[in-house]
Amino acid sequence: MILIKWHYILLAISIVSISLALIAEFFYNLQPCELCLKQRHPYYLFILLSFIALFILPFYRLYLSFLIQLGSIYGIFYSVWHVGVENKLFKGPAGCSSGLSVSSNTNELKKQIFNKEVIACDEVIWSFFGISAATLNTIVLLLIFVINALYIYKYYGKKEKN
């Protein structure tokens, strides 16, 4: 049953995921790090592709489903990396540091330091029952990957010969 309405479900999951991230950012002032922002990209893609899938012939949904698979792989990569950085297993990207501009003027550098909020990728700023947002995102993206793979296999996979 879930596979029949898969694109509707994916659209809903993506809208809820992005909405929660934006609410956390703008209403609760939980500023995202660079890896958090990259983890949002697949959801924007999923919203676009799911919306398109609602209006095209089923045959063409196969191509959209492959793009969904690629987007979920992209998201899984960044979310697993982020979980690894949070657990001190991997090093984070350079953008997870202060991002200060090079300056020879100490007053300008001091002004940058005091005005720039450092969003570190290795600090968990939000968790639910001890599970970080990056870990929850990894679980959601893995579920999307698996369900989308099942969708592709069921509707476009190997056909039985009669």
C-alpha positions in Angstrom: 0.0 0.0 0.0 2.8 2.4 0.9 4.4 1.9 -2.6 1.2 2.9 -4.4 1.2 6.4 -2.9 5.0 6.6 -2.6 5.4 10.0 -4.3 2.7 11.5 -2.1 4.4 10.1 1.0 7.8 11.3 -0.1 6.4 14.7 -0.7 4.9 14.8 2.8 8.1 13.5 4.5 10.2 16.1 2.6 7.9 19.0 3.4 7.8 18.0 7.1 11.6 17.5 7.3 12.4 20.9 5.7 9.7 22.6 7.8 11.1 21.3 11.0 14.6 22.3 10.1 13.4 25.9 9.1 11.3 26.2 12.3 14.3 25.1 14.4 16.5 27.7 12.6 14.2 30.7 12.5 11.9 30.3 15.5 14.2 28.6 18.0 17.5 30.2 16.7 19.3 26.8 16.3 21.8 27.9 13.6 22.8 25.0 11.2 26.4 24.2 10.4 27.6 23.6 6.9 26.9 19.8 7.0 23.3 20.5 8.3 22.7 22.8 5.3 24.0 20.2 2.9 21.7 17.6 4.4 18.7 19.7 3.4 19.5 19.6 -0.3 18.0 16.2 -1.0 14.7 17.2 0.6 14.4 20.2 -1.7 15.1 17.8 -4.7 12.5 15.3 -3.3 9.8 18.0 -3.1 10.4 19.0 -6.7 10.6 15.5 -8.1 7.6 14.2 -6.1 5.5 17.2 -7.2 6.5 16.5 -10.9 5.7 12.8 -10.4 2.1 13.6 -9.6 1.6 15.0 -13.1 3.5 12.7 -15.4 2.9 9.3 -16.8 4.0 6.3 -14.7 6.7 5.3 -17.2 8.6 8.6 -16.7 8.4 8.2 -12.9 11.2 5.7 -13.2 13.6 8.4 -14.2 12.5 10.5 -11.3 12.8 7.6 -8.9 16.4 7.1 -10.0 17.1 10.8 -9.3 15.5 10.3 -5.9 17.9 7.4 -5.3 20.9 9.6 -6.2 19.6 12.4 -4.0 19.2 10.0 -1.1 22.7 8.7 -1.6 24.0 12.3 -1.5 22.0 13.0 1.7 23.1 9.7 3.4 26.7 10.6 2.6 26.5 14.0 4.3 24.4 12.8 7.2 26.7 9.8 8.0 29.6 12.1 7.7 27.9 14.5 10.1 27.2 11.8 12.6 30.8 10.7 12.4 32.0 14.3 13.0 29.7 14.6 16.0 31.1 11.4 17.4 34.7 12.5 16.7 35.2 9.7 14.2 35.7 12.0 11.2 37.1 15.5 10.6 34.5 18.1 9.6 34.9 20.4 6.6 36.7 23.7 6.8 33.4 25.5 6.7 32.6 24.2 10.2 35.1 26.6 11.6 34.9 30.3 12.2 35.2 31.3 8.5 37.0 34.5 9.3 38.4 36.6 6.5 42.1 37.2 6.3 43.0 40.6 7.5 46.2 42.5 8.4 44.2 45.0 10.5 43.8 43.7 14.1 40.8 45.9 14.8 39.0 44.5 11.7 39.9 40.9 12.7 38.7 41.6 16.3 35.4 42.9 14.9 35.0 39.8 12.8 35.6 37.6 15.8 33.0 39.3 18.0 30.4 39.5 15.2 30.8 36.0 13.8 29.0 33.1 15.5 30.9 29.9 15.1 28.7 26.9 14.2 30.7 23.8 14.9 29.8 20.6 13.1 31.0 18.4 16.0 28.6 19.8 18.6 25.1 18.4 18.8 22.8 21.4 19.1 19.6 19.5 19.2 18.7 15.9 20.1 15.6 13.8 20.7 16.0 11.2 23.5 19.8 11.5 23.0 19.6 11.0 19.2 21.0 13.9 17.3 19.2 15.5 14.4 21.9 14.2 12.0 21.3 10.7 13.2 17.5 11.1 12.8 18.2 12.5 9.3 20.4 9.5 8.5 17.5 7.1 9.5 15.0 9.0 7.5 17.2 9.1 4.4 18.0 5.4 4.7 14.2 4.7 4.9 13.6 6.8 1.8 16.4 5.0 -0.1 15.0 1.5 0.8 11.4 2.3 0.1 12.3 4.0 -3.2 14.4 1.0 -4.2 11.4 -1.2 -3.4 9.2 1.1 -5.5 11.5 0.9 -8.4 11.8 -2.9 -8.2 8.0 -3.5 -7.8 6.9 -1.2 -10.6 9.8 -1.3 -13.0 11.9 -4.3 -12.1 12.1 -7.7 -13.6 8.8 -8.7 -15.1 7.6 -12.3 -14.9 7.1 -14.1 -18.2 3.8 -15.9 -18.6 
